[in-house]
Structures are given as C-alpha cells and as structure tokens.
Amino acid sequence: MTSATPAAPGSGQNGSPAGLPSPLDSIADMRSSAKWTIAALAAVGTALLGGAPLSAVGKIHGLGSASLAFGGLVTGLLGVGWAIWQTADALMPISTTLAAIREPGLAELRRQIEADPPAFFGPFGSSVEELQQWYAMWQAAAAKTAIRLAAEQNETRRRVLAQGLADAQANAANAAARLRWLLDLVHAWRVRDQLRRARVQTFLGAVVAALGGVLFLAATTLPR
C-alpha cells in the first residue's frame, strides 16, 4: 500500500499532478491478467491431473507403470501448484516507499527518469531527494509566513504576507502532488516487476507440469 500526501490544487485523480494520469490505474489491469492466468492454470491442472488419469488408469499395469504414473502425477501437480503459487503471490499487496526506486527491478524506470527529469519532477529539481527538499522548504516557508501573518497588524503588510502564504502553500501542495505521483509510479512499477518474475516462474511451472503429463502417458504405454 502507498502512503498519502496532500494533493495539489488542480491535481488529477488520486492526487496526481494536473495532466498526469495516476499510475495506480494500471495495477488493476495487471492484477486482473494475473487472476485470469491463475484460472487458466487451474483449468489446465484439472484437465491434466483429473481427466487424463481417469481415462487412462486402465492402461497402467504392474509396479513399474504405477510408479511412473504416480511420479508423473506428482510432478504435474507440483508444476501446476508452483505456477499458481507464484502468480498468486504477485497479487499480494506490497508496501512501497520512494526508497524502492533504487531496487534492481526498477532500473528501466530510473533510466527513463534520468533521460527526462522535468517530466517526473517538474520544476522541483532532478532527483527524489531534491523534490523532498523543495517540499520541506515550501512547507517551512508557509509555516513561518503564517506565524508572521498572525502577528502583523499593518493591513498592507498583511496583504503581502497573505499572498506569500498562498504562494508557499500552493508550491508545497504541488511538490506534495509530485511526491505522491512518484510514489504511485514506483508502486506500479514494483507490481509490474513482480508480475514479470511471476510469469517466468509460471512458465517454468507449466514446463514441469507438461513433463508430469508426459511421464504419466509414458506409464500407460509400458508393456505388461
């Protein structure tokens, strides 16, 4: 789960800066595809370990054939189970901070950021650290200006301070929206990386399941 920061005035949905879509919108689609993968694997497992053994059980004769058939079924079950486990694990919620941007799986995202920092940080520097510094600076400026405004008696100076406070608050809110958008982006990329790794494991599990099916069919062809 991601943590919340204040949304900027005029920001988009989910606190995204105006004009930028929320990266979280893609997570539902990615996890939906993972759910369909699990359903497909379950169907394959049912056909492989349910229908095929029942239709071919009469062709298994002797201890050798039975042992090979049992080994094939166990291998197929392990393959399907492993594939479903890995894909289902990618559906588990994860906790994300901006420090996760340094993870090896997010190297492609880092390259995109380095190629065009303004697209990700706007006018607030060229790194996460600089963006956080700008956010803290504008928050501090807004707090100090608010204190001065509360103590000021001169109406002219009060109007100047009020405008300065509004500007500082707007800049702090814009920086906060950028931080939130980046946090959502990092979170979406982590989910993407998790699903990519799950797909590789799912393929390996499918190969093992197919091997189990071949072993079982081989058991039905052994001579009596």
N, C-alpha and C positions, 0 to 999 in steps of 0.2 A: 504494500500500500504506500502511496505517496503522502507526504505531509503537506499541509496547506499553508499558503502565504497570501497576503491580501491581494485582491485583484485590482488592476488599474482601471481608472475611469475610461470608458470607451473600449475596454478589452473585450475579446471574444468570449465564446462559451468556455466554461471551466477555467476562467481566469487567464486565458491565452491573450497575448498582446493583440490589439486590433489588426485584422487582416491575416492572422496566422491561425490555421486550424489546430485543434487540440490533438496532440499525438496520441492521447488515450483513446481516440475514436477507432484507431486501428486494432487495439487489443482485442476488442470483442470479436472482430472478424478472424484474427489469428487463432483465438481460442475456440471459436466455432469450428474452424477447419480441423483443429486437434480433436474435438469431440466426434466429428464425422470419421476421422481416422480410427478412433477407438471403436466406434460402431462397426466399421468395416473389418477391423481386426477380429472383433468378437464373432462376426458372421463367418469369417474365414476359419477361425478356430472351431466353431460349431460344425462347419462342413467337414473340416479335416479330421477332427477328433470325435465327431459324433456320427455322421452319416457313413463315412468311408469304413470305419471299423465294423459297424453293424452289418454292412453289406458284404464284407469280405471275411468275416470271422469264420465262416465255414471252410475257408481255404487254408486255414492255419492248422498244421498237423505236427506233432512232435514238440519236444522241449526246445530244440533249436529254433524252430519257426516261432514258437510262442515267446521265447526270449527276445528274438529280433523284433517281433511285433510290439512287445512291451517297451523295448528300448526306443522304437520309433515313436510310439505314442507319448512317452515321457519327453523325448527330445522335442516333438512338436508342441507339446503343452508348455514346455519351458520357453520355446521360441515365441509363442503367442503371448504367454504371460509376461515375458520380458518386454516385448514390444508395447503391450498395453500399459505396463508399469511405467515405462519411460515416457510415453505420451501423456499419461495421466499426471505424471509428476510435473509436466510443463504447465498443467492447469492450476497448480497450487499457487496461491497468492504469494508474492515476494515483497520484501521491504526494500525501498530504494532511497539512497541519498545521492547528492551530487558527486560524492567521492567515487561512486561506482563508474563514473565516466573514464576512470583510469584502468578499468578491467580489460584484460586481453580481448575479450569478445566484442568490445566496443571500439576496436582500433579503426574500423571503417568510419564510424561516426566522428572520431577525433580527426581523421584526415579531412572530412568534409568541413568541420569547424575551422580547422587551420587554413583551409583554402579560401574561406569567406567568413571571417569572424563577425562583420557587421550584420550578416543575415541571422546570426544566433544571439549576439549580444547587443545589437542596436548601437546606441551612442554610449554604451557603458563599458568601454574597454574591449579587450580581445581575449579574455580568459574568464573562467568562473570566479577566480579569486578577485579580479578587478571588478567584476559585476557585483560581487558581495560587498566589496569595499565602497562602491558607489551607493549601494542600497543603505549601508550603515551610515555613510556620510550624510545622505539626504534625510534619513530618519533623525540623526542628531541635530542637523540644521533646523528641521521642523520643530523639534522639541525646544531648542534654545529660542527660536523665534516666538514660539507660543508663550514662553515664560516672559520674554521682553514685552510682548503684546499685552499680556495681562497686567504688567506693571506700568505701562505707558499711559500718560494722561493727555498728552498733546494729540489732538484729533488728526492733524496732518500726518504726524509720525505713525499714528495708529493705522492709518490707511496704507502707508508704505509697508509697515510690518505685516498687516493683514495680507497684502498682495504677496509679500515674500513668503509668508507661511503657506499660502495657497500653492505657490510655485514649488516650494520644498516638498509639500505633501504630494503634489502631482508627480514630481520626479521620483520620489520614494515609491509611490504606487506603481509607476511604470517599471522601475527596476525590480520591484517585487513580482510583477506580472511576468517579466523576463525570467526571473529565477524559477517561478512556478512552471512556466512553459518548458524551460530546460530540464527541470526535474521530471516532468511528464515525458519529455522526449527520451531522456536516459532510461526511464522506466519502460517505455515502449520498446526501446532497443534491447533491453535486457530480456524482455519477454520473447522478442524475436530471436535472440541468440539462443535462449533456452529451447525454443521450438525447433530451431535448426539442428541443435545437438540431439534433440529427441527424434527427429526424422532419421538421422544417421543410425541411432540405436534401433529405431523401428525397422529400418531396412535390414539390419543385421539379425534382428529377431525373426523377421519374415524368412530370411535365408535358413536359419536354424529350424524354423517350423517346416519349411519345404523339405529339408533334409530328413526330418522326422517322418514326413509323409512318404518319402522315397523308401526309407528303411522299413516302414510298415508294409508297403506294397511289395517290397522285396521278400518279406517274410511269407507272403501268400503264394509266391512262385517257387519256393523251395520244395524239392521232391519229398514225398512222404518217407 
